[in-house]
Amino acid sequence: MATIDASGVTLHIHTTGSETTVMPYIIKGIKGFLFDSPRITVEASMRLTGMAGENVGGWILGFIQLKYVGTARRHYRGATVRDGSVMVTSSNKTLCRDTDDHSTEVWYDSIYSGGITGPKGTNKLAATTVLPQTGSMIVHAGLIDQPSRWWPATMLNTLVPGLPANYLNYAVIELLFCAMLVAQDPAGTFHMLKHFYWNVIWEQKFKRDSVTGNVVVDKAIRLQQNVQRSVHNGNPRDPKFSGKEYDLTLPQSNAVSNAPPRAVYARDWSQS
């Protein structure tokens, strides 16, 4: 059976920028803000070795990505203290499979649920693939990610008579990931090759424009994309991942992120 040449495993990370951004953005007529990040692109490869002409169909090379922190907290307050405030949060430290929606696979890009397949995504070799006369073959795979969020600029305070508008004045989002390059042989056994950590962070203050009354960005506290450039070999040593790298019972990341948030209303600015 063909084997993986460990010396022939590569992983290269590219980003399109160094900072996340917060920009006004209207969705379905609702004014809000888009919290966007630079695209991260990962190119990887492995070398399979064996006998010339040996069938290697069914080998898979791809990425498994786990999200382990999802901070999401925003604060709104009224034009006056009597108009109240609202704190909205869906923060969690739930370990999630970062896969395509409704995917029943461990791969970041689903083979069967619409993800990127082939050399730029999850790469499954065709059943008829054989090793060339050299007895070795380079197999490529990739990962492309660009997390973003959108939140409305205003909310109505249902606790205060008259339902006054409360205006976004603070938001923080932190998304932390572990990306793992993994091969799977035709027998179904996983081989963890490399891994690295990365995250995106938005922490932004907002204010109302003195002329228009619209919410605008104010002071940026943290706007970051942090990518660990030291790529590690083998499995992550962090105990929170141990034994869960291929766990299909973990919740899907978008399902956790899109769960209804918890909104706490107040009659004043005490939550500021």
C-alpha positions as CSV (number, residue, x, y, z in Angstrom):
1,M,0.0,0.0,0.0
2,A,1.2,3.5,-0.8
3,T,2.5,5.6,2.1
4,I,3.0,9.2,2.9
5,D,6.5,10.6,2.7
6,A,6.7,12.9,5.7
7,S,9.5,14.9,4.2
8,G,7.3,15.7,1.2
9,V,4.5,17.4,3.2
10,T,4.2,21.2,2.7
11,L,1.9,23.9,4.0
12,H,2.0,27.6,3.1
13,I,-0.2,30.4,4.5
14,H,-1.1,33.5,2.6
15,T,-3.2,36.5,3.8
16,T,-4.6,39.5,1.8
17,G,-4.1,42.0,4.6
18,S,-3.2,42.5,8.2
19,E,-6.4,44.0,9.8
20,T,-10.0,43.3,10.1
21,T,-12.5,46.1,9.1
22,V,-15.8,47.5,10.2
23,M,-17.9,49.2,7.6
24,P,-21.5,50.5,7.2
25,Y,-23.5,47.9,5.3
26,I,-27.2,47.8,4.5
27,I,-29.0,44.4,4.3
28,K,-32.6,44.2,3.2
29,G,-33.0,47.9,3.8
30,I,-31.7,47.7,7.4
31,K,-28.7,49.8,8.3
32,G,-25.9,48.0,10.0
33,F,-22.2,47.2,10.0
34,L,-20.2,44.5,8.3
35,F,-17.4,43.1,10.4
36,D,-15.0,41.7,7.7
37,S,-11.6,40.1,7.7
38,P,-8.7,39.5,5.2
39,R,-8.9,36.3,3.3
40,I,-6.7,33.5,4.5
41,T,-5.5,31.1,1.8
42,V,-3.6,27.9,2.7
43,E,-1.8,25.8,0.1
44,A,-0.7,22.3,1.1
45,S,0.7,19.1,-0.4
46,M,1.9,15.6,0.4
47,R,3.9,13.0,-1.5
48,L,2.6,9.5,-1.8
49,T,5.2,6.8,-2.5
50,G,4.8,3.2,-3.5
51,M,5.1,0.9,-6.5
52,A,4.9,2.3,-10.1
53,G,1.4,1.7,-11.4
54,E,0.0,1.1,-7.9
55,N,-3.6,2.2,-7.6
56,V,-4.0,5.2,-5.1
57,G,-7.6,6.0,-5.8
58,G,-9.6,7.1,-2.8
59,W,-6.8,8.8,-0.9
60,I,-8.0,12.2,0.4
61,L,-6.0,15.2,1.4
62,G,-7.7,18.2,3.0
63,F,-8.2,20.4,6.0
64,I,-10.2,19.9,9.2
65,Q,-10.8,23.1,11.0
66,L,-12.1,23.5,14.6
67,K,-13.4,26.7,16.1
68,Y,-12.9,26.7,19.9
69,V,-13.9,30.3,20.9
70,G,-16.7,32.4,19.5
71,T,-17.0,35.7,21.4
72,A,-20.0,37.8,20.1
73,R,-21.1,40.7,22.3
74,R,-22.7,44.1,21.4
75,H,-24.1,46.9,23.4
76,Y,-26.8,49.4,22.3
77,R,-28.0,52.5,24.3
78,G,-30.7,55.1,23.8
79,A,-30.3,58.8,22.9
80,T,-30.9,59.5,26.6
81,V,-30.5,57.5,29.8
82,R,-34.3,57.2,30.0
83,D,-34.3,55.4,26.6
84,G,-32.4,52.5,28.1
85,S,-29.9,50.1,26.8
86,V,-29.6,46.5,25.4
87,M,-26.8,44.0,25.8
88,V,-26.8,41.2,23.1
89,T,-24.5,38.2,23.4
90,S,-24.0,34.8,22.0
91,S,-20.5,34.2,23.3
92,N,-19.3,30.6,23.7
93,K,-16.4,28.3,24.1
94,T,-18.1,25.5,22.3
95,L,-15.7,23.3,20.3
96,C,-17.2,23.2,16.7
97,R,-16.6,21.6,13.4
98,D,-16.0,24.4,10.9
99,T,-17.6,22.7,7.9
100,D,-20.0,23.5,5.2
101,D,-23.6,23.9,6.5
102,H,-25.3,20.5,7.1
103,S,-22.1,18.6,6.2
104,T,-21.8,15.1,7.7
105,E,-18.1,15.1,7.0
106,V,-15.1,16.2,9.1
107,W,-13.6,18.2,6.2
108,Y,-13.7,22.0,6.1
109,D,-14.7,21.7,2.4
110,S,-17.3,19.0,2.1
111,I,-16.8,16.5,-0.7
112,Y,-20.5,15.8,-0.9
113,S,-22.2,19.0,0.4
114,G,-20.9,21.7,-2.0
115,G,-17.5,22.6,-0.7
116,I,-14.4,23.3,-2.8
117,T,-12.9,20.0,-4.1
118,G,-9.7,19.2,-5.9
119,P,-6.3,20.8,-5.5
120,K,-7.7,24.0,-4.0
121,G,-9.9,22.4,-1.4
122,T,-10.5,18.8,-0.2
123,N,-8.8,16.6,-2.8
124,K,-10.0,13.0,-3.2
125,L,-8.1,11.0,-5.8
126,A,-10.3,9.4,-8.5
127,A,-10.7,5.7,-8.3
128,T,-8.5,5.1,-11.4
129,T,-5.5,7.1,-10.1
130,V,-2.2,5.2,-10.2
131,L,1.3,6.1,-9.2
132,P,3.5,7.1,-12.2
133,Q,6.8,5.3,-13.2
134,T,8.7,7.3,-10.6
135,G,6.7,5.6,-7.8
136,S,5.7,8.9,-6.2
137,M,3.0,11.5,-6.7
138,I,2.4,15.0,-5.2
139,V,-1.2,15.5,-4.0
140,H,-2.4,19.1,-3.4
141,A,-5.1,20.5,-1.2
142,G,-6.1,24.0,0.1
143,L,-8.2,26.0,2.5
144,I,-9.8,29.5,1.9
145,D,-11.5,31.3,4.7
146,Q,-12.7,34.9,5.3
147,P,-14.9,35.2,8.5
148,S,-17.4,38.0,8.7
149,R,-20.4,39.1,10.7
150,W,-23.2,41.7,10.3
151,W,-25.1,43.5,13.0
152,P,-27.8,46.1,12.9
153,A,-27.0,49.7,13.9
154,T,-30.2,50.1,16.0
155,M,-32.5,48.0,18.2
156,L,-35.8,48.9,19.7
157,N,-35.9,48.7,23.5
158,T,-39.0,46.7,24.3
159,L,-38.7,47.4,28.0
160,V,-39.2,51.1,27.7
161,P,-42.6,52.7,26.9
162,G,-42.7,54.0,23.3
163,L,-40.1,51.4,22.2
164,P,-37.3,54.0,21.7
165,A,-34.4,53.2,19.4
166,N,-31.2,52.1,21.0
167,Y,-28.0,52.7,19.1
168,L,-24.9,50.5,18.7
169,N,-22.1,51.9,20.8
170,Y,-19.8,48.9,21.3
171,A,-19.1,45.5,19.8
172,V,-16.5,42.7,20.2
173,I,-16.1,39.6,18.2
174,E,-13.3,37.0,18.6
175,L,-13.1,33.8,16.5
176,L,-10.4,31.3,17.3
177,F,-9.5,28.4,15.0
178,C,-7.2,25.4,14.7
179,A,-6.6,24.3,11.1
180,M,-5.3,20.8,10.6
181,L,-3.9,19.2,7.4
182,V,-5.1,15.6,7.3
183,A,-4.8,12.7,4.9
184,Q,-7.2,9.8,4.8
185,D,-6.2,6.5,3.2
186,P,-8.6,4.3,1.2
187,A,-9.2,2.1,4.2
188,G,-10.5,5.2,6.1
189,T,-7.6,5.8,8.5
190,F,-6.8,9.4,9.2
191,H,-3.2,10.7,9.2
192,M,-2.7,14.1,10.9
193,L,0.1,15.8,9.1
194,K,0.4,19.4,10.2
195,H,-1.6,22.1,12.1
196,F,-1.6,25.8,13.0
197,Y,-3.7,28.3,14.9
198,W,-5.3,31.5,13.8
199,N,-7.9,34.1,14.8
200,V,-9.8,37.2,13.9
201,I,-10.8,39.9,16.3
202,W,-13.0,43.0,16.0
203,E,-13.4,45.3,19.0
204,Q,-15.0,48.6,18.0
205,K,-16.7,51.6,19.6
206,F,-19.5,53.5,17.8
207,K,-21.1,56.9,18.1
208,R,-24.0,58.9,16.6
209,D,-23.2,61.5,14.0
210,S,-24.0,65.0,15.4
211,V,-25.6,66.1,12.2
212,T,-27.5,63.0,10.8
213,G,-28.0,61.1,14.0
214,N,-26.8,57.9,12.2
215,V,-24.5,55.5,13.9
216,V,-20.9,55.7,12.7
217,V,-17.7,54.0,13.6
218,D,-15.7,55.7,16.4
219,K,-12.6,54.3,18.0
220,A,-11.2,51.0,16.9
221,I,-9.9,49.1,20.0
222,R,-8.7,45.9,18.3
223,L,-8.9,45.1,14.6
224,Q,-6.7,42.0,14.0
225,Q,-6.1,38.9,12.1
226,N,-3.5,36.8,13.8
227,V,-2.0,33.8,12.0
228,Q,0.5,31.5,13.7
229,R,3.4,31.3,11.3
230,S,5.0,28.3,13.1
231,V,3.3,25.4,11.6
232,H,3.4,22.3,13.8
233,N,3.8,18.6,12.8
234,G,1.2,16.0,13.8
235,N,-1.7,16.4,16.2
236,P,-2.5,19.5,18.3
237,R,-1.2,18.9,21.8
238,D,-4.0,21.0,23.4
239,P,-6.1,18.7,25.5
240,K,-9.3,20.4,24.3
241,F,-8.8,18.9,20.9
242,S,-7.5,15.5,22.0
243,G,-9.6,12.7,20.6
244,K,-12.0,15.2,19.0
245,E,-10.1,16.0,15.8
246,Y,-12.4,13.7,13.7
247,D,-15.5,13.8,16.0
248,L,-18.7,14.1,13.9
249,T,-20.8,14.6,17.0
250,L,-19.3,18.1,17.5
251,P,-21.8,20.9,16.6
252,Q,-21.4,22.7,13.2
253,S,-19.8,26.1,13.6
254,N,-22.4,28.2,11.7
255,A,-25.2,26.5,13.5
256,V,-23.7,27.6,16.8
257,S,-23.0,31.1,15.5
258,N,-26.5,31.6,14.1
259,A,-28.3,30.4,17.2
260,P,-30.6,33.1,18.6
261,P,-28.5,35.4,20.9
262,R,-29.4,36.5,24.4
263,A,-30.7,40.0,24.6
264,V,-30.9,41.7,28.0
265,Y,-32.9,45.0,28.1
266,A,-32.5,47.8,30.7
267,R,-34.4,51.0,31.4
268,D,-31.2,53.0,31.7
269,W,-27.5,53.0,30.7
270,S,-26.4,50.7,33.5
271,Q,-25.1,48.1,31.1
272,S,-22.7,50.5,29.4
